[in-house]
Structure formats: structure tokens, C-alpha cells
Amino acid sequence: MTKNGEKEIRYCKKCGCELVSTNKNKLCDHCRRERSTNIRKVLSAAGTVGSVALFIVTQGKHGGGNKI
């Protein structure tokens, strides 16, 4: 709301759809969910690469190879 009591019309920063005047975010719910999904995918891929690298580095030190 503005100082005069009028409702302020706000728009999504990404897709341009109209937001509820009480929304504190600059993105609509759909765009926020889409962004969080993309971030989650990137972090998951980075975690997988890190886990594989750690396994390769520590395999020789902890005897994770051949057992005779």
C-alpha cells in the first residue's frame, strides 16, 4: 500500500505477471519454485561430483580395493 491508502500494483521481475500487493517477494510463486528447483539440481550435481572425487582420493589410503 502506498501512503495514500491505494493498493500498489506490483509485477513479477521474471515473467511480468501481477503480484498480490501483500507479497514481499519480487517473483511470483511459480518463478520462485522454478528457481529453487534449478538451484537444487545444481547443488545435487556438485555434491555427486564431490563425493566421487573424495572416494577416488581416499580409496588407496583406507584399503578400499582388493582383498586377498
All heavy atoms as TSV, in Angstrom:
chain	resi	resn	atom	element	x	y	z
A	1	MET	N	N	0.831	-1.174	0.000
A	1	MET	CA	C	0.000	0.000	0.000
A	1	MET	C	C	0.881	1.245	0.000
A	1	MET	O	O	1.924	1.280	0.600
A	1	MET	CB	C	-0.872	0.006	1.232
A	1	MET	CG	C	-1.947	-1.013	1.216
A	1	MET	SD	S	-3.420	-0.134	1.447
A	1	MET	CE	C	-4.356	-1.138	2.465
A	2	THR	N	N	0.413	2.228	-0.673
A	2	THR	CA	C	1.130	3.497	-0.700
A	2	THR	C	C	0.686	4.364	0.463
A	2	THR	O	O	-0.182	3.990	1.253
A	2	THR	CB	C	0.865	4.228	-2.034
A	2	THR	OG1	O	-0.517	4.485	-2.134
A	2	THR	CG2	C	1.334	3.410	-3.215
A	3	LYS	N	N	1.249	5.538	0.557
A	3	LYS	CA	C	0.923	6.440	1.667
A	3	LYS	C	C	-0.528	6.909	1.631
A	3	LYS	O	O	-1.130	7.174	2.650
A	3	LYS	CB	C	1.850	7.650	1.638
A	3	LYS	CG	C	3.284	7.300	1.933
A	3	LYS	CD	C	4.164	8.523	1.872
A	3	LYS	CE	C	5.608	8.157	2.124
A	3	LYS	NZ	N	6.485	9.318	2.048
A	4	ASN	N	N	-1.114	7.000	0.451
A	4	ASN	CA	C	-2.489	7.491	0.305
A	4	ASN	C	C	-3.528	6.401	0.555
A	4	ASN	O	O	-4.710	6.654	0.442
A	4	ASN	CB	C	-2.696	8.061	-1.096
A	4	ASN	CG	C	-1.813	9.263	-1.345
A	4	ASN	OD1	O	-1.392	9.923	-0.412
A	4	ASN	ND2	N	-1.517	9.527	-2.597
A	5	GLY	N	N	-3.090	5.170	0.856
A	5	GLY	CA	C	-4.031	4.094	1.095
A	5	GLY	C	C	-4.406	3.336	-0.166
A	5	GLY	O	O	-5.218	2.439	-0.123
A	6	GLU	N	N	-3.826	3.693	-1.302
A	6	GLU	CA	C	-4.109	2.996	-2.550
A	6	GLU	C	C	-3.257	1.734	-2.621
A	6	GLU	O	O	-2.149	1.693	-2.106
A	6	GLU	CB	C	-3.781	3.894	-3.742
A	6	GLU	CG	C	-4.580	5.174	-3.788
A	6	GLU	CD	C	-4.075	6.106	-4.866
A	6	GLU	OE1	O	-3.190	5.696	-5.627
A	6	GLU	OE2	O	-4.563	7.230	-4.923
A	7	LYS	N	N	-3.788	0.721	-3.272
A	7	LYS	CA	C	-3.032	-0.513	-3.440
A	7	LYS	C	C	-2.009	-0.328	-4.551
A	7	LYS	O	O	-2.323	0.182	-5.618
A	7	LYS	CB	C	-3.954	-1.679	-3.765
A	7	LYS	CG	C	-4.807	-2.090	-2.596
A	7	LYS	CD	C	-5.552	-3.353	-2.894
A	7	LYS	CE	C	-6.346	-3.789	-1.690
A	7	LYS	NZ	N	-7.039	-5.038	-1.925
A	8	GLU	N	N	-0.791	-0.767	-4.252
A	8	GLU	CA	C	0.295	-0.674	-5.227
A	8	GLU	C	C	0.270	-1.921	-6.106
A	8	GLU	O	O	0.222	-3.039	-5.605
A	8	GLU	CB	C	1.623	-0.588	-4.473
A	8	GLU	CG	C	2.828	-0.500	-5.356
A	8	GLU	CD	C	4.105	-0.463	-4.543
A	8	GLU	OE1	O	4.046	-0.320	-3.313
A	8	GLU	OE2	O	5.166	-0.595	-5.162
A	9	ILE	N	N	0.299	-1.753	-7.406
A	9	ILE	CA	C	0.318	-2.874	-8.331
A	9	ILE	C	C	1.776	-3.245	-8.571
A	9	ILE	O	O	2.574	-2.426	-9.018
A	9	ILE	CB	C	-0.374	-2.536	-9.654
A	9	ILE	CG1	C	-1.835	-2.181	-9.391
A	9	ILE	CG2	C	-0.273	-3.698	-10.617
A	9	ILE	CD1	C	-2.568	-1.699	-10.610
A	10	ARG	N	N	2.107	-4.500	-8.229
A	10	ARG	CA	C	3.474	-4.978	-8.406
A	10	ARG	C	C	3.470	-6.101	-9.426
A	10	ARG	O	O	2.481	-6.812	-9.583
A	10	ARG	CB	C	4.018	-5.471	-7.073
A	10	ARG	CG	C	4.065	-4.335	-6.037
A	10	ARG	CD	C	4.531	-4.812	-4.702
A	10	ARG	NE	N	5.873	-5.389	-4.853
A	10	ARG	CZ	C	6.490	-6.084	-3.916
A	10	ARG	NH1	N	5.897	-6.303	-2.777
A	10	ARG	NH2	N	7.692	-6.566	-4.124
A	11	TYR	N	N	4.610	-6.268	-10.101
A	11	TYR	CA	C	4.736	-7.278	-11.145
A	11	TYR	C	C	5.945	-8.152	-10.875
A	11	TYR	O	O	6.938	-7.711	-10.287
A	11	TYR	CB	C	4.875	-6.612	-12.518
A	11	TYR	CG	C	3.659	-5.803	-12.893
A	11	TYR	CD1	C	3.623	-4.433	-12.687
A	11	TYR	CD2	C	2.529	-6.416	-13.414
A	11	TYR	CE1	C	2.508	-3.689	-13.001
A	11	TYR	CE2	C	1.402	-5.685	-13.735
A	11	TYR	CZ	C	1.401	-4.326	-13.534
A	11	TYR	OH	O	0.296	-3.595	-13.841
A	12	CYS	N	N	5.860	-9.402	-11.328
A	12	CYS	CA	C	6.959	-10.362	-11.195
A	12	CYS	C	C	8.145	-9.861	-12.006
A	12	CYS	O	O	8.000	-9.408	-13.136
A	12	CYS	CB	C	6.525	-11.736	-11.677
A	12	CYS	SG	S	7.836	-12.974	-11.647
A	13	LYS	N	N	9.322	-9.952	-11.426
A	13	LYS	CA	C	10.536	-9.465	-12.065
A	13	LYS	C	C	10.911	-10.324	-13.280
A	13	LYS	O	O	11.498	-9.830	-14.225
A	13	LYS	CB	C	11.662	-9.509	-11.029
A	13	LYS	CG	C	12.928	-8.839	-11.415
A	13	LYS	CD	C	13.890	-8.839	-10.236
A	13	LYS	CE	C	15.177	-8.164	-10.593
A	13	LYS	NZ	N	16.122	-8.198	-9.469
A	14	LYS	N	N	10.543	-11.619	-13.267
A	14	LYS	CA	C	10.946	-12.533	-14.333
A	14	LYS	C	C	9.894	-12.650	-15.449
A	14	LYS	O	O	10.202	-12.452	-16.611
A	14	LYS	CB	C	11.224	-13.908	-13.735
A	14	LYS	CG	C	11.794	-14.896	-14.707
A	14	LYS	CD	C	12.151	-16.198	-14.017
A	14	LYS	CE	C	12.672	-17.197	-15.022
A	14	LYS	NZ	N	12.947	-18.489	-14.387
A	15	CYS	N	N	8.653	-12.956	-15.082
A	15	CYS	CA	C	7.646	-13.221	-16.115
A	15	CYS	C	C	6.678	-12.061	-16.324
A	15	CYS	O	O	5.958	-12.025	-17.311
A	15	CYS	CB	C	6.870	-14.495	-15.785
A	15	CYS	SG	S	5.820	-14.379	-14.344
A	16	GLY	N	N	6.618	-11.122	-15.397
A	16	GLY	CA	C	5.784	-9.944	-15.575
A	16	GLY	C	C	4.340	-10.084	-15.141
A	16	GLY	O	O	3.552	-9.168	-15.337
A	17	CYS	N	N	3.982	-11.223	-14.511
A	17	CYS	CA	C	2.596	-11.361	-14.060
A	17	CYS	C	C	2.359	-10.492	-12.823
A	17	CYS	O	O	3.279	-10.123	-12.111
A	17	CYS	CB	C	2.259	-12.826	-13.779
A	17	CYS	SG	S	3.065	-13.523	-12.360
A	18	GLU	N	N	1.124	-10.161	-12.592
A	18	GLU	CA	C	0.767	-9.271	-11.494
A	18	GLU	C	C	0.858	-10.015	-10.167
A	18	GLU	O	O	0.433	-11.162	-10.046
A	18	GLU	CB	C	-0.656	-8.763	-11.715
A	18	GLU	CG	C	-0.996	-7.556	-10.895
A	18	GLU	CD	C	-2.325	-6.957	-11.311
A	18	GLU	OE1	O	-2.544	-6.780	-12.518
A	18	GLU	OE2	O	-3.132	-6.701	-10.410
A	19	LEU	N	N	1.432	-9.361	-9.156
A	19	LEU	CA	C	1.594	-9.954	-7.839
A	19	LEU	C	C	0.549	-9.401	-6.882
A	19	LEU	O	O	0.028	-8.311	-7.074
A	19	LEU	CB	C	2.990	-9.634	-7.281
A	19	LEU	CG	C	4.180	-10.174	-8.047
A	19	LEU	CD1	C	5.468	-9.643	-7.445
A	19	LEU	CD2	C	4.187	-11.684	-8.046
A	20	VAL	N	N	0.290	-10.131	-5.833
A	20	VAL	CA	C	-0.584	-9.668	-4.771
A	20	VAL	C	C	0.123	-8.517	-4.066
A	20	VAL	O	O	1.339	-8.538	-3.875
A	20	VAL	CB	C	-0.867	-10.813	-3.782
A	20	VAL	CG1	C	-1.776	-10.356	-2.662
A	20	VAL	CG2	C	-1.462	-11.994	-4.499
A	21	SER	N	N	-0.595	-7.501	-3.671
A	21	SER	CA	C	0.030	-6.317	-3.083
A	21	SER	C	C	0.714	-6.619	-1.751
A	21	SER	O	O	1.598	-5.895	-1.331
A	21	SER	CB	C	-1.008	-5.217	-2.888
A	21	SER	OG	O	-1.998	-5.651	-1.990
A	22	THR	N	N	0.333	-7.713	-1.090
A	22	THR	CA	C	0.957	-8.068	0.188
A	22	THR	C	C	2.187	-8.944	0.020
A	22	THR	O	O	2.852	-9.256	0.998
A	22	THR	CB	C	-0.056	-8.800	1.083
A	22	THR	OG1	O	-0.514	-9.967	0.396
A	22	THR	CG2	C	-1.222	-7.900	1.419
A	23	ASN	N	N	2.499	-9.347	-1.212
A	23	ASN	CA	C	3.650	-10.203	-1.475
A	23	ASN	C	C	4.944	-9.432	-1.243
A	23	ASN	O	O	5.157	-8.365	-1.801
A	23	ASN	CB	C	3.588	-10.716	-2.923
A	23	ASN	CG	C	4.562	-11.823	-3.191
A	23	ASN	OD1	O	5.386	-12.164	-2.355
A	23	ASN	ND2	N	4.463	-12.403	-4.374
A	24	LYS	N	N	5.837	-9.977	-0.422
A	24	LYS	CA	C	7.090	-9.304	-0.112
A	24	LYS	C	C	8.189	-9.652	-1.108
A	24	LYS	O	O	9.236	-9.029	-1.115
A	24	LYS	CB	C	7.544	-9.681	1.291
A	24	LYS	CG	C	6.615	-9.193	2.371
A	24	LYS	CD	C	7.111	-9.577	3.733
A	24	LYS	CE	C	6.156	-9.103	4.799
A	24	LYS	NZ	N	6.604	-9.484	6.148
A	25	ASN	N	N	7.976	-10.671	-1.934
A	25	ASN	CA	C	8.984	-11.117	-2.897
A	25	ASN	C	C	8.819	-10.395	-4.223
A	25	ASN	O	O	7.755	-9.888	-4.552
A	25	ASN	CB	C	8.855	-12.623	-3.111
A	25	ASN	CG	C	9.032	-13.394	-1.829
A	25	ASN	OD1	O	9.992	-13.172	-1.107
A	25	ASN	ND2	N	8.101	-14.274	-1.535
A	26	LYS	N	N	9.893	-10.372	-5.005
A	26	LYS	CA	C	9.846	-9.728	-6.310
A	26	LYS	C	C	9.452	-10.706	-7.415
A	26	LYS	O	O	9.250	-10.303	-8.546
A	26	LYS	CB	C	11.210	-9.120	-6.635
A	26	LYS	CG	C	11.567	-7.968	-5.711
A	26	LYS	CD	C	12.898	-7.379	-6.074
A	26	LYS	CE	C	13.242	-6.246	-5.126
A	26	LYS	NZ	N	14.543	-5.659	-5.441
A	27	LEU	N	N	9.366	-12.011	-7.084
A	27	LEU	CA	C	8.995	-13.030	-8.052
A	27	LEU	C	C	7.672	-13.674	-7.647
A	27	LEU	O	O	7.356	-13.768	-6.459
A	27	LEU	CB	C	10.077	-14.113	-8.125
A	27	LEU	CG	C	11.463	-13.690	-8.577
A	27	LEU	CD1	C	12.424	-14.860	-8.473
A	27	LEU	CD2	C	11.452	-13.144	-9.978
A	28	CYS	N	N	6.934	-14.166	-8.643
A	28	CYS	CA	C	5.694	-14.887	-8.358
A	28	CYS	C	C	6.041	-16.284	-7.823
A	28	CYS	O	O	7.189	-16.722	-7.889
A	28	CYS	CB	C	4.829	-14.983	-9.609
A	28	CYS	SG	S	5.543	-15.965	-10.943
A	29	ASP	N	N	5.055	-16.983	-7.300
A	29	ASP	CA	C	5.291	-18.298	-6.708
A	29	ASP	C	C	5.853	-19.288	-7.725
A	29	ASP	O	O	6.744	-20.073	-7.410
A	29	ASP	CB	C	4.010	-18.852	-6.113
A	29	ASP	CG	C	3.592	-18.119	-4.861
A	29	ASP	OD1	O	4.460	-17.500	-4.223
A	29	ASP	OD2	O	2.391	-18.178	-4.528
A	30	HIS	N	N	5.334	-19.265	-8.947
A	30	HIS	CA	C	5.802	-20.187	-9.981
A	30	HIS	C	C	7.286	-19.960	-10.286
A	30	HIS	O	O	8.064	-20.913	-10.352
A	30	HIS	CB	C	4.966	-20.023	-11.256
A	30	HIS	CG	C	5.460	-20.862	-12.389
A	30	HIS	ND1	N	5.274	-22.220	-12.427
A	30	HIS	CD2	C	6.148	-20.534	-13.503
A	30	HIS	CE1	C	5.827	-22.693	-13.533
A	30	HIS	NE2	N	6.357	-21.689	-14.206
A	31	CYS	N	N	7.685	-18.726	-10.465
A	31	CYS	CA	C	9.082	-18.415	-10.777
A	31	CYS	C	C	9.996	-18.747	-9.601
A	31	CYS	O	O	11.122	-19.200	-9.793
A	31	CYS	CB	C	9.229	-16.952	-11.171
A	31	CYS	SG	S	8.428	-16.543	-12.733
A	32	ARG	N	N	9.519	-18.545	-8.375
A	32	ARG	CA	C	10.319	-18.882	-7.195
A	32	ARG	C	C	10.534	-20.383	-7.101
A	32	ARG	O	O	11.641	-20.849	-6.815
A	32	ARG	CB	C	9.630	-18.373	-5.928
A	32	ARG	CG	C	9.737	-16.878	-5.777
A	32	ARG	CD	C	8.999	-16.335	-4.578
A	32	ARG	NE	N	9.281	-17.070	-3.371
A	32	ARG	CZ	C	8.366	-17.405	-2.459
A	32	ARG	NH1	N	7.106	-17.064	-2.628
A	32	ARG	NH2	N	8.705	-18.055	-1.384
A	33	ARG	N	N	9.490	-21.172	-7.352
A	33	ARG	CA	C	9.629	-22.635	-7.323
A	33	ARG	C	C	10.567	-23.116	-8.418
A	33	ARG	O	O	11.385	-24.007	-8.204
A	33	ARG	CB	C	8.263	-23.294	-7.483
A	33	ARG	CG	C	7.431	-23.248	-6.249
A	33	ARG	CD	C	6.197	-24.131	-6.387
A	33	ARG	NE	N	5.154	-23.616	-5.527
A	33	ARG	CZ	C	4.044	-23.027	-5.932
A	33	ARG	NH1	N	3.801	-22.890	-7.211
A	33	ARG	NH2	N	3.164	-22.589	-5.067
A	34	GLU	N	N	10.437	-22.530	-9.589
A	34	GLU	CA	C	11.295	-22.892	-10.721
A	34	GLU	C	C	12.768	-22.603	-10.396
A	34	GLU	O	O	13.652	-23.416	-10.665
A	34	GLU	CB	C	10.851	-22.088	-11.940
A	34	GLU	CG	C	11.404	-22.545	-13.245
A	34	GLU	CD	C	10.790	-21.752	-14.386
A	34	GLU	OE1	O	11.268	-20.634	-14.635
A	34	GLU	OE2	O	9.834	-22.253	-14.994
A	35	ARG	N	N	13.037	-21.451	-9.802
A	35	ARG	CA	C	14.399	-21.079	-9.448
A	35	ARG	C	C	14.968	-22.012	-8.381
A	35	ARG	O	O	16.111	-22.459	-8.481
A	35	ARG	CB	C	14.440	-19.638	-8.948
A	35	ARG	CG	C	15.859	-19.143	-8.678
A	35	ARG	CD	C	15.859	-17.717	-8.236
A	35	ARG	NE	N	15.314	-17.640	-6.875
A	35	ARG	CZ	C	15.216	-16.532	-6.183
A	35	ARG	NH1	N	15.566	-15.382	-6.702
A	35	ARG	NH2	N	14.734	-16.546	-4.966
A	36	SER	N	N	14.156	-22.365	-7.376
A	36	SER	CA	C	14.654	-23.246	-6.323
A	36	SER	C	C	14.913	-24.659	-6.860
A	36	SER	O	O	15.851	-25.322	-6.409
A	36	SER	CB	C	13.693	-23.286	-5.143
A	36	SER	OG	O	12.481	-23.888	-5.504
A	37	THR	N	N	14.115	-25.112	-7.814
A	37	THR	CA	C	14.347	-26.418	-8.434
A	37	THR	C	C	15.674	-26.428	-9.176
A	37	THR	O	O	16.447	-27.384	-9.067
A	37	THR	CB	C	13.203	-26.763	-9.405
A	37	THR	OG1	O	11.973	-26.760	-8.687
A	37	THR	CG2	C	13.413	-28.121	-10.041
A	38	ASN	N	N	15.962	-25.364	-9.920
A	38	ASN	CA	C	17.224	-25.288	-10.643
A	38	ASN	C	C	18.415	-25.258	-9.700
A	38	ASN	O	O	19.424	-25.923	-9.931
A	38	ASN	CB	C	17.250	-24.053	-11.553
A	38	ASN	CG	C	16.286	-24.166	-12.704
A	38	ASN	OD1	O	15.884	-25.260	-13.076
A	38	ASN	ND2	N	15.889	-23.036	-13.254
A	39	ILE	N	N	18.306	-24.514	-8.616
A	39	ILE	CA	C	19.391	-24.443	-7.627
A	39	ILE	C	C	19.604	-25.810	-6.992
A	39	ILE	O	O	20.744	-26.256	-6.809
A	39	ILE	CB	C	19.080	-23.370	-6.564
A	39	ILE	CG1	C	19.167	-21.983	-7.192
A	39	ILE	CG2	C	20.031	-23.478	-5.383
A	39	ILE	CD1	C	18.673	-20.869	-6.298
A	40	ARG	N	N	18.524	-26.505	-6.670
A	40	ARG	CA	C	18.620	-27.827	-6.065
A	40	ARG	C	C	19.314	-28.817	-6.993
A	40	ARG	O	O	20.132	-29.631	-6.560
A	40	ARG	CB	C	17.222	-28.329	-5.702
A	40	ARG	CG	C	17.224	-29.499	-4.757
A	40	ARG	CD	C	15.816	-29.902	-4.324
A	40	ARG	NE	N	15.049	-28.785	-3.820
A	40	ARG	CZ	C	13.868	-28.410	-4.305
A	40	ARG	NH1	N	13.321	-29.035	-5.309
A	40	ARG	NH2	N	13.231	-27.386	-3.785
A	41	LYS	N	N	19.019	-28.748	-8.298
A	41	LYS	CA	C	19.661	-29.640	-9.266
A	41	LYS	C	C	21.156	-29.375	-9.353
A	41	LYS	O	O	21.966	-30.307	-9.400
A	41	LYS	CB	C	19.027	-29.461	-10.653
A	41	LYS	CG	C	17.675	-30.087	-10.787
A	41	LYS	CD	C	17.122	-29.873	-12.176
A	41	LYS	CE	C	15.731	-30.439	-12.319
A	41	LYS	NZ	N	15.174	-30.199	-13.657
A	42	VAL	N	N	21.555	-28.110	-9.370
A	42	VAL	CA	C	22.970	-27.756	-9.463
A	42	VAL	C	C	23.715	-28.222	-8.214
A	42	VAL	O	O	24.810	-28.793	-8.309
A	42	VAL	CB	C	23.132	-26.232	-9.671
A	42	VAL	CG1	C	24.577	-25.800	-9.497
A	42	VAL	CG2	C	22.638	-25.839	-11.053
A	43	LEU	N	N	23.146	-28.000	-7.042
A	43	LEU	CA	C	23.798	-28.418	-5.808
A	43	LEU	C	C	23.890	-29.937	-5.700
A	43	LEU	O	O	24.877	-30.470	-5.192
A	43	LEU	CB	C	23.063	-27.846	-4.596
A	43	LEU	CG	C	23.166	-26.335	-4.421
A	43	LEU	CD1	C	22.343	-25.892	-3.226
A	43	LEU	CD2	C	24.603	-25.903	-4.262
A	44	SER	N	N	22.898	-30.635	-6.201
A	44	SER	CA	C	22.926	-32.091	-6.193
A	44	SER	C	C	24.047	-32.608	-7.088
A	44	SER	O	O	24.781	-33.531	-6.713
A	44	SER	CB	C	21.580	-32.636	-6.665
A	44	SER	OG	O	21.639	-34.032	-6.779
A	45	ALA	N	N	24.205	-32.027	-8.261
A	45	ALA	CA	C	25.268	-32.433	-9.184
A	45	ALA	C	C	26.639	-32.143	-8.576
A	45	ALA	O	O	27.560	-32.960	-8.667
A	45	ALA	CB	C	25.111	-31.708	-10.516
A	46	ALA	N	N	26.787	-30.996	-7.928
A	46	ALA	CA	C	28.059	-30.644	-7.296
A	46	ALA	C	C	28.372	-31.609	-6.153
A	46	ALA	O	O	29.531	-32.012	-5.972
A	46	ALA	CB	C	28.016	-29.210	-6.788
A	47	GLY	N	N	27.381	-32.006	-5.397
A	47	GLY	CA	C	27.574	-32.966	-4.315
A	47	GLY	C	C	27.989	-34.326	-4.824
A	47	GLY	O	O	28.844	-34.995	-4.234
A	48	THR	N	N	27.399	-34.745	-5.933
A	48	THR	CA	C	27.754	-36.027	-6.531
A	48	THR	C	C	29.195	-36.020	-7.010
A	48	THR	O	O	29.950	-36.968	-6.751
A	48	THR	CB	C	26.807	-36.348	-7.713
A	48	THR	OG1	O	25.470	-36.362	-7.229
A	48	THR	CG2	C	27.149	-37.681	-8.334
A	49	VAL	N	N	29.597	-34.971	-7.690
A	49	VAL	CA	C	30.977	-34.858	-8.178
A	49	VAL	C	C	31.952	-34.834	-7.000
A	49	VAL	O	O	32.991	-35.503	-7.029
A	49	VAL	CB	C	31.146	-33.599	-9.063
A	49	VAL	CG1	C	32.602	-33.326	-9.366
A	49	VAL	CG2	C	30.355	-33.755	-10.345
A	50	GLY	N	N	31.610	-34.110	-5.956
A	50	GLY	CA	C	32.460	-34.060	-4.772
A	50	GLY	C	C	32.585	-35.413	-4.093
A	50	GLY	O	O	33.673	-35.799	-3.648
A	51	SER	N	N	31.494	-36.161	-4.017
A	51	SER	CA	C	31.518	-37.483	-3.404
A	51	SER	C	C	32.387	-38.448	-4.196
A	51	SER	O	O	33.165	-39.208	-3.622
A	51	SER	CB	C	30.104	-38.055	-3.306
A	51	SER	OG	O	29.315	-37.268	-2.466
A	52	VAL	N	N	32.273	-38.423	-5.502
A	52	VAL	CA	C	33.086	-39.294	-6.355
A	52	VAL	C	C	34.558	-38.929	-6.222
A	52	VAL	O	O	35.418	-39.807	-6.097
A	52	VAL	CB	C	32.614	-39.216	-7.829
A	52	VAL	CG1	C	33.590	-39.903	-8.758
A	52	VAL	CG2	C	31.225	-39.814	-7.960
A	53	ALA	N	N	34.872	-37.653	-6.234
A	53	ALA	CA	C	36.261	-37.217	-6.099
A	53	ALA	C	C	36.829	-37.643	-4.745
A	53	ALA	O	O	37.963	-38.115	-4.658
A	53	ALA	CB	C	36.351	-35.706	-6.260
A	54	LEU	N	N	36.069	-37.510	-3.679
A	54	LEU	CA	C	36.517	-37.913	-2.356
A	54	LEU	C	C	36.745	-39.417	-2.290
A	54	LEU	O	O	37.723	-39.879	-1.700
A	54	LEU	CB	C	35.491	-37.486	-1.308
A	54	LEU	CG	C	35.854	-37.744	0.141
A	54	LEU	CD1	C	37.090	-36.933	0.514
A	54	LEU	CD2	C	34.698	-37.378	1.044
A	55	PHE	N	N	35.886	-40.186	-2.909
A	55	PHE	CA	C	36.043	-41.634	-2.941
A	55	PHE	C	C	37.317	-42.023	-3.671
A	55	PHE	O	O	38.066	-42.892	-3.219
A	55	PHE	CB	C	34.826	-42.287	-3.613
A	55	PHE	CG	C	34.954	-43.774	-3.769
A	55	PHE	CD1	C	34.812	-44.599	-2.670
A	55	PHE	CD2	C	35.227	-44.335	-5.001
A	55	PHE	CE1	C	34.934	-45.963	-2.801
A	55	PHE	CE2	C	35.353	-45.697	-5.145
A	55	PHE	CZ	C	35.199	-46.528	-4.040
A	56	ILE	N	N	37.575	-41.383	-4.797
A	56	ILE	CA	C	38.773	-41.700	-5.582
A	56	ILE	C	C	40.031	-41.337	-4.801
A	56	ILE	O	O	41.000	-42.098	-4.775
A	56	ILE	CB	C	38.733	-40.977	-6.943
A	56	ILE	CG1	C	37.636	-41.590	-7.810
A	56	ILE	CG2	C	40.076	-41.050	-7.647
A	56	ILE	CD1	C	37.365	-40.829	-9.082
A	57	VAL	N	N	40.039	-40.207	-4.141
A	57	VAL	CA	C	41.214	-39.765	-3.391
A	57	VAL	C	C	41.486	-40.672	-2.198
A	57	VAL	O	O	42.629	-41.022	-1.922
A	57	VAL	CB	C	41.029	-38.296	-2.933
A	57	VAL	CG1	C	42.091	-37.898	-1.933
A	57	VAL	CG2	C	41.056	-37.370	-4.139
A	58	THR	N	N	40.455	-41.089	-1.470
A	58	THR	CA	C	40.653	-41.861	-0.245
A	58	THR	C	C	40.666	-43.363	-0.449
A	58	THR	O	O	40.941	-44.096	0.495
A	58	THR	CB	C	39.552	-41.524	0.773
A	58	THR	OG1	O	38.300	-41.882	0.227
A	58	THR	CG2	C	39.600	-40.072	1.155
A	59	GLN	N	N	40.438	-43.864	-1.622
A	59	GLN	CA	C	40.340	-45.302	-1.842
A	59	GLN	C	C	41.651	-45.996	-1.521
A	59	GLN	O	O	41.661	-47.023	-0.856
A	59	GLN	CB	C	39.946	-45.593	-3.281
A	59	GLN	CG	C	39.732	-47.079	-3.536
A	59	GLN	CD	C	39.271	-47.361	-4.954
A	59	GLN	OE1	O	39.255	-46.474	-5.780
A	59	GLN	NE2	N	38.912	-48.582	-5.225
A	60	GLY	N	N	42.763	-45.483	-1.928
A	60	GLY	CA	C	44.048	-46.115	-1.663
A	60	GLY	C	C	44.458	-46.025	-0.208
A	60	GLY	O	O	45.133	-46.896	0.317
A	61	LYS	N	N	44.072	-44.995	0.493
A	61	LYS	CA	C	44.506	-44.781	1.863
A	61	LYS	C	C	43.791	-45.678	2.857
A	61	LYS	O	O	44.345	-46.034	3.887
A	61	LYS	CB	C	44.291	-43.314	2.268
A	61	LYS	CG	C	45.133	-42.361	1.479
A	61	LYS	CD	C	44.876	-40.943	1.923
A	61	LYS	CE	C	45.725	-39.973	1.093
A	61	LYS	NZ	N	45.495	-38.585	1.478
A	62	HIS	N	N	42.561	-46.036	2.588
A	62	HIS	CA	C	41.776	-46.800	3.550
A	62	HIS	C	C	41.580	-48.256	3.125
A	62	HIS	O	O	40.772	-48.957	3.704
A	62	HIS	CB	C	40.424	-46.140	3.765
A	62	HIS	CG	C	40.537	-44.762	4.340
A	62	HIS	ND1	N	40.942	-44.540	5.627
A	62	HIS	CD2	C	40.330	-43.555	3.796
A	62	HIS	CE1	C	40.977	-43.244	5.856
A	62	HIS	NE2	N	40.602	-42.606	4.748
A	63	GLY	N	N	42.295	-48.715	2.115
A	63	GLY	CA	C	42.215	-50.113	1.699
A	63	GLY	C	C	40.882	-50.489	1.097
A	63	GLY	O	O	40.379	-51.594	1.323
A	64	GLY	N	N	40.301	-49.634	0.323
A	64	GLY	CA	C	39.012	-49.922	-0.280
A	64	GLY	C	C	39.101	-50.736	-1.552
A	64	GLY	O	O	38.141	-50.906	-2.264
A	65	GLY	N	N	40.243	-51.294	-1.848
A	65	GLY	CA	C	40.442	-52.030	-3.105
A	65	GLY	C	C	40.397	-53.523	-2.936
A	65	GLY	O	O	39.452	-54.085	-2.383
A	66	ASN	N	N	41.434	-54.205	-3.366
A	66	ASN	CA	C	41.493	-55.679	-3.413
A	66	ASN	C	C	41.689	-56.279	-2.022
A	66	ASN	O	O	42.469	-55.799	-1.228
A	66	ASN	CB	C	42.657	-56.124	-4.292
A	66	ASN	CG	C	42.652	-55.430	-5.650
A	66	ASN	OD1	O	41.743	-54.699	-5.942
A	66	ASN	ND2	N	43.672	-55.652	-6.426
A	67	LYS	N	N	40.969	-57.361	-1.756
A	67	LYS	CA	C	41.171	-58.148	-0.541
A	67	LYS	C	C	41.552	-59.554	-0.960
A	67	LYS	O	O	40.775	-60.226	-1.612
A	67	LYS	CB	C	39.908	-58.167	0.321
A	67	LYS	CG	C	39.604	-56.831	0.954
A	67	LYS	CD	C	38.492	-56.964	1.938
A	67	LYS	CE	C	38.256	-55.607	2.588
A	67	LYS	NZ	N	37.197	-55.670	3.589
A	68	ILE	N	N	42.732	-59.965	-0.573
A	68	ILE	CA	C	43.204	-61.307	-0.977
A	68	ILE	C	C	43.198	-62.235	0.219
A	68	ILE	O	O	43.432	-61.920	1.311
A	68	ILE	CB	C	44.625	-61.220	-1.574
A	68	ILE	CG1	C	44.586	-60.364	-2.807
A	68	ILE	CG2	C	45.136	-62.602	-1.900
A	68	ILE	CD1	C	45.926	-60.122	-3.447
